[in-house]
Amino acid sequence: VQLQASGGGLVQAGGSLRLSCAASGRTFSSYVMGWFRQAPGKEREFVAGINRTGVRKDYSDSVKGRFAISRDNTKNTLYLQMNSLRPEDTAVYYCAAAWAARAPVLYTWASYDYWGPGTLVTVSS
């Protein structure tokens, strides 16, 4: 599967953005999906994950209550709605897909098989 994230940009603190991840190739609904981010000088970290049907979701503590992950299997697209953005949310955001996942949500980068090139989110104070 090929993944392409979009929707990043510059936003003021307290603002909102919605990221999209378009998937092409094999059946999108067969993949467990996730969002990760990497800030300058920091390791890549889990942001949110979602199971194949979109029913099971989980978030990192740092974004819980502010971000919402969703998917539309009819459009082969993953989303990340980001509200109440903070300067510490500034990072490159990556979407990732796992084919033979044994859990509804996967939390480590190494658990995923495919990922897109990332989209930059910058939150100004």
C-alpha positions in Angstrom: 0.0 0.0 0.0 1.2 3.5 -0.7 0.4 6.3 1.8 0.3 10.0 1.3 -0.3 12.4 4.3 -1.5 15.9 3.7 -3.1 18.8 5.7 -0.2 20.0 7.6 0.6 23.7 7.9 1.2 26.6 10.2 -1.4 27.3 12.9 -1.6 29.4 16.0 -1.8 27.8 19.4 -5.4 26.9 20.2 -6.2 26.3 16.6 -7.2 23.2 14.7 -6.0 21.2 11.7 -7.2 18.0 10.1 -4.6 15.7 8.6 -5.5 13.1 5.9 -3.7 10.0 4.7 -4.7 8.7 1.4 -4.0 5.0 0.7 -3.7 3.2 -2.5 -3.0 -0.4 -3.4 -4.2 -3.3 -1.4 -7.6 -3.2 0.5 -7.4 -0.3 2.9 -9.8 -1.9 5.3 -7.4 -4.8 5.9 -4.9 -2.5 7.6 -4.6 -1.4 11.2 -3.6 2.3 10.9 -1.7 4.8 13.0 -0.4 8.3 13.3 3.1 9.0 14.6 5.0 12.3 14.9 8.6 13.3 15.2 9.7 16.7 16.6 13.1 18.2 15.9 15.7 16.4 18.0 13.3 13.9 19.4 12.4 10.3 18.6 9.3 9.4 16.6 6.4 8.8 18.9 3.0 7.2 18.8 0.1 9.7 18.5 -3.0 7.6 17.7 -4.1 4.2 16.4 -7.2 2.7 14.9 -8.4 -0.8 14.1 -9.5 -2.1 10.8 -13.2 -1.2 11.2 -12.7 2.1 13.0 -14.3 1.0 16.2 -11.2 0.6 18.4 -9.1 3.7 18.9 -6.4 4.8 21.3 -4.2 7.9 21.8 -1.1 8.9 23.5 -1.6 10.7 26.8 -0.3 13.9 25.4 -3.1 14.2 22.8 -5.9 12.4 24.4 -9.0 14.7 24.5 -7.6 17.0 21.8 -7.0 14.7 18.8 -9.4 12.3 17.1 -8.4 9.6 14.7 -10.9 8.2 12.2 -11.0 6.4 8.9 -13.3 6.1 5.9 -12.8 2.7 4.3 -15.0 3.7 1.4 -12.6 6.5 0.6 -9.4 4.7 1.5 -8.5 7.6 3.8 -7.3 8.0 7.4 -7.8 11.2 9.3 -6.4 13.0 12.3 -8.5 15.9 13.7 -6.3 18.0 15.9 -7.9 20.6 18.1 -6.5 22.9 20.8 -3.1 22.7 19.3 0.0 23.6 21.4 3.5 24.6 20.3 4.7 21.2 21.6 2.6 19.5 18.9 4.9 20.9 16.3 6.4 17.9 14.4 6.3 16.0 11.2 3.3 13.7 11.3 3.4 10.3 9.6 0.6 7.8 8.9 1.4 4.1 9.0 -0.3 0.9 8.0 0.1 -2.6 9.4 -1.0 -5.6 7.3 -0.8 -8.7 9.6 -1.6 -6.9 12.9 -2.4 -9.2 15.8 -3.9 -6.4 17.9 -6.6 -3.8 17.2 -4.2 -0.9 17.9 -0.4 -0.9 17.5 1.8 1.4 19.5 5.3 1.0 18.1 6.7 2.2 14.9 8.3 -1.2 14.2 4.9 -2.8 14.3 3.9 -1.1 11.0 4.7 -2.3 7.5 4.1 0.9 5.5 4.3 4.6 6.1 4.0 7.8 4.2 6.5 10.6 3.8 5.0 12.8 6.5 3.4 16.3 6.7 4.8 19.1 8.8 2.6 20.7 11.5 3.9 23.9 13.0 2.1 25.5 16.0 3.1 29.0 16.9 2.7 30.5 20.3 
